Amino acid sequence: MPLNLSPSVIITGGAGFIGSAVVRAWLSTLNYRVVCLDKLTYASSLRALAAALENPRFLLSAIDVSDALAVTTLLANTRPSAIVHLAAESHVDRSINGPAPFIQTNIVGTYTLLEAARSYWEALAGAEKAAFRFLYVSTDEVFGSLGDAGRFDEASAYAPNSPYSATKAAGDHLVRAWHHTYGLPVITSHCSNNYGPHQHPEKLIPRMISQALAGKPLPVYGDGLQVRDWLFVDDHVDALRCLLERGRIGERYCIGGGFECTNLELVRRLCDLLDELRPAAASYHHLIRFVDDRPGHDRRYAIDPRKIQAELGWHPQTHFETGLRKTVLWYLEHQDWLRGVTAAEQF
Ligand SMILES: NC(=O)c1ccc[n+]([C@@H]2O[C@H](COP(=O)([O-])OP(=O)(O)OC[C@H]3O[C@@H](n4cnc5c(N)ncnc54)[C@H](O)[C@@H]3O)[C@@H](O)[C@H]2O)c1
C-alpha cells in the first residue's frame, strides 16, 4: 500500500470532471493529503472543489502541467508518494477544430510531468522510492473503433482516429517509454465513457440535459447508432484507487462499466427521465434532431475489464439505470451550476 508510507498524492486535472470526483472521494474516505495540480481551464470547476477547498489536507496548485519549473517546484514542496495524471484537453470536437492545445497539454504536458516525476523519484531512497507510483489515466479511444462484435482489452492494438485520441496515445507511449527506459514505476488505465455530476456541458449527457431544459434541439450526430460503454464516475474513481494501491507496475488495465448503449438510445433514456422528473408541456423526445456526423466518428467502443476484475477484484457498483437517474437528478438540482458553466464558455 504505497500511500500509507507518505500519504500525499498529486492529482493533475483535479478540478475537472473525473479529477474532482477523485479529490472529493479520497479526501473523504482516505487519509491522504491531496494536491490538485490544475491550470483551471474552461473545463475546470472550482465549485466541484468547494468542500475540498475548506479541507486542511487539500492544496490547490493552479499551474500548467507543461510548466517544468512550476511542476518540479510543486513536487519538491509536496513530496508526493503518487501522481495520478488526469490533466488533459478532453473534448474530441474541440480537438478537431483546434488540435494545438491538445498537442501542448496531452503530449508536451505529459512529457514535462514524466521528466519532473523521474527526477523526483530518482532522488528518493528506500521505502519511499519503492512506494512511488505514476498512474496515467488514458482512454479506450486510443484503440480506435470496434465492429459489431468484440471488446477492447490490454492487448488491443493502438489505432487512434481523432486528434484527441492521438494525443492521448502519444502520452501512453511516453509513459511506457519512461518505465522501460528509466524504470519509472508507472501504471496506465484505459477507461470507457464516464458519466455523473460535474461533467462539463460540452459532453453528451449534460449537454442533452441542458438543451432539453432550455427547450432547445437535442442534436444527435449521424444516425445516432454509435455505441459507447458507460461507466459511472465514482466507479472509475474506485478503480483508480485499486490501481494505485495494488496495480502491477508497468501494466495497463482496461476499465469499463459493462453497459453498452447507442447514443440515440441514451438520448431517448434521458428524455424518458426528464419526462418523468421534470415534465414539460410536450415530451422532450420531440426535441431530438439528427445532425451531420462528427468527422471520423468512431462507431463502437466496448471494454473487456476482466484483468482488473481478476487481479484487483474491482467491479463497477452502479447499474447504468441507477447511475443515469442519479446523474439527471443531480443536474436538475444544480441547474445554476449548469447555467454558470454554459454562460462562461461558448461551445
Ligand atoms: N470523461 C471521460 O469519459 C474519459 C474517458 C476516458 C479517459 N478520460 C481521461 O480522463 C482524464 C480526465 O477527463 P475529464 O473528463 O475529467 O476531463 P475534463 O476536461 O473535465 O478535465 C480536465 C482538467 O484538466 C485541466 N487541464 C487542462 N489542461 C491543463 C494543463 N495544461 N495543465 C494543468 N491542468 C490542465 C483542466 O483545467 C480540467 O480541470 C483525461 O485525461 C481524459 O483523457 C476521460
The ligand as a Tripos MOL2 file, in Angstrom:
@<TRIPOS>MOLECULE
LIG
   44    48     1     0     0
SMALL
NO_CHARGES

@<TRIPOS>ATOM
      1 N1        -14.5310   11.7860  -19.3160 N.am      1 LIG1
      2 C1        -14.3650   10.5900  -19.8590 C.2       1 LIG1
      3 O1        -15.3390    9.9460  -20.2170 O.2       1 LIG1
      4 C2        -12.9870    9.9840  -20.0130 C.ar      1 LIG1
      5 C3        -12.8880    8.6790  -20.5060 C.ar      1 LIG1
      6 C4        -11.6100    8.1220  -20.6350 C.ar      1 LIG1
      7 C5        -10.4850    8.8500  -20.2570 C.ar      1 LIG1
      8 N2        -10.6230   10.1170  -19.7880 N.ar      1 LIG1
      9 C6         -9.3970   10.8400  -19.4030 C.3       1 LIG1
     10 O2         -9.5600   11.2320  -18.0450 O.3       1 LIG1
     11 C7         -8.9270   12.4840  -17.8350 C.3       1 LIG1
     12 C8         -9.9060   13.4490  -17.1940 C.3       1 LIG1
     13 O3        -11.0420   13.5890  -18.0400 O.3       1 LIG1
     14 P1        -12.2090   14.6030  -17.6610 P.3       1 LIG1
     15 O4        -13.3980   14.1710  -18.4070 O.co2     1 LIG1
     16 O5        -12.2730   14.7560  -16.1920 O.co2     1 LIG1
     17 O6        -11.6410   15.9350  -18.3140 O.3       1 LIG1
     18 P2        -12.0550   17.4440  -18.0260 P.3       1 LIG1
     19 O7        -11.8970   18.1400  -19.3330 O.co2     1 LIG1
     20 O8        -13.3540   17.5180  -17.3190 O.co2     1 LIG1
     21 O9        -10.9340   17.9610  -17.0060 O.3       1 LIG1
     22 C9         -9.6210   18.1890  -17.4090 C.3       1 LIG1
     23 C10        -8.9370   19.0180  -16.3470 C.3       1 LIG1
     24 O10        -7.5690   19.1990  -16.7590 O.3       1 LIG1
     25 C11        -7.2160   20.5460  -16.5700 C.3       1 LIG1
     26 N3         -6.1620   20.9200  -17.5260 N.ar      1 LIG1
     27 C12        -6.2820   21.0470  -18.8650 C.ar      1 LIG1
     28 N4         -5.1110   21.4440  -19.3960 N.ar      1 LIG1
     29 C13        -4.2350   21.5340  -18.3660 C.ar      1 LIG1
     30 C14        -2.8750   21.8820  -18.2760 C.ar      1 LIG1
     31 N5         -2.1650   22.2420  -19.3670 N.pl3     1 LIG1
     32 N6         -2.2670   21.8720  -17.0750 N.ar      1 LIG1
     33 C15        -2.9820   21.5300  -15.9570 C.ar      1 LIG1
     34 N7         -4.2730   21.2200  -15.9770 N.ar      1 LIG1
     35 C16        -4.9030   21.2110  -17.1730 C.ar      1 LIG1
     36 C17        -8.5000   21.3340  -16.8060 C.3       1 LIG1
     37 O11        -8.4400   22.6270  -16.2000 O.3       1 LIG1
     38 C18        -9.5430   20.4200  -16.1870 C.3       1 LIG1
     39 O12        -9.7240   20.7200  -14.8280 O.3       1 LIG1
     40 C19        -8.3980   12.9450  -19.1720 C.3       1 LIG1
     41 O13        -7.0330   12.6390  -19.2410 O.3       1 LIG1
     42 C20        -9.1740   12.1230  -20.1750 C.3       1 LIG1
     43 O14        -8.4140   11.8980  -21.3350 O.3       1 LIG1
     44 C21       -11.8480   10.7000  -19.6620 C.ar      1 LIG1
@<TRIPOS>BOND
     1     1     2 1
     2     2     3 2
     3     2     4 1
     4     4     5 ar
     5     4    44 ar
     6     5     6 ar
     7     6     7 ar
     8     7     8 ar
     9     8     9 1
    10     8    44 ar
    11     9    10 1
    12     9    42 1
    13    10    11 1
    14    11    12 1
    15    11    40 1
    16    12    13 1
    17    13    14 1
    18    14    15 2
    19    14    16 1
    20    14    17 1
    21    17    18 1
    22    18    19 2
    23    18    20 1
    24    18    21 1
    25    21    22 1
    26    22    23 1
    27    23    24 1
    28    23    38 1
    29    24    25 1
    30    25    26 1
    31    25    36 1
    32    26    27 ar
    33    26    35 ar
    34    27    28 ar
    35    28    29 ar
    36    29    30 ar
    37    29    35 ar
    38    30    31 1
    39    30    32 ar
    40    32    33 ar
    41    33    34 ar
    42    34    35 ar
    43    36    37 1
    44    36    38 1
    45    38    39 1
    46    40    41 1
    47    40    42 1
    48    42    43 1
@<TRIPOS>SUBSTRUCTURE
     1 LIG1         1 GROUP 0 **** ****
